[in-house]
Amino acid sequence: MSRPIRVLVAKVGLDGHDRGAKVIATALRDAGMEVIYTGLRQTPEMVVNAA
């Protein structure tokens, strides 16, 4: 049995708007993918660690 595609969605920087990232994450989940959303205000290092 194959595993679903896994996607990491990250919001790097100080911008506090995440609606677009959440919309993308929801659409990908609805398409059957596994989505990991790291949340707001991530540093590049935090994203690398999540990957």
C-alpha positions as CSV (number, residue, x, y, z in Angstrom):
1,M,0.0,0.0,0.0
2,S,1.4,3.4,-0.9
3,R,1.7,6.3,1.5
4,P,0.2,9.7,0.8
5,I,2.4,12.5,-0.4
6,R,3.7,14.5,2.6
7,V,3.9,18.3,2.2
8,L,5.5,20.7,4.6
9,V,3.8,24.2,4.7
10,A,5.8,26.8,6.6
11,K,5.4,30.6,7.1
12,V,8.8,32.1,7.4
13,G,9.4,35.6,8.8
14,L,7.4,38.0,10.9
15,D,4.4,38.5,8.7
16,G,1.4,37.5,10.9
17,H,-1.0,36.6,8.0
18,D,-1.4,32.9,7.5
19,R,-4.8,32.6,5.7
20,G,-3.1,31.7,2.4
21,A,-1.0,29.0,3.9
22,K,-4.0,27.5,5.7
23,V,-6.1,27.6,2.5
24,I,-3.3,25.7,0.6
25,A,-2.9,23.2,3.5
26,T,-6.6,22.5,3.5
27,A,-6.7,22.1,-0.3
28,L,-3.8,19.7,-0.2
29,R,-5.4,17.7,2.6
30,D,-8.7,17.5,0.7
31,A,-6.7,16.1,-2.2
32,G,-5.5,13.3,0.0
33,M,-2.0,14.5,0.9
34,E,-0.5,14.5,4.4
35,V,0.1,18.2,5.4
36,I,2.4,19.4,8.1
37,Y,1.8,23.1,8.9
38,T,4.5,24.6,11.1
39,G,2.6,27.8,12.0
40,L,3.6,31.5,12.0
41,R,6.9,33.2,12.5
42,Q,9.2,30.3,11.7
43,T,12.9,30.7,11.1
44,P,14.7,28.9,8.3
45,E,16.3,26.7,10.9
46,M,12.9,25.7,12.4
47,V,11.6,24.8,8.9
48,V,14.7,22.6,8.3
49,N,14.2,20.9,11.6
50,A,10.5,20.2,10.8
51,A,11.5,18.7,7.4
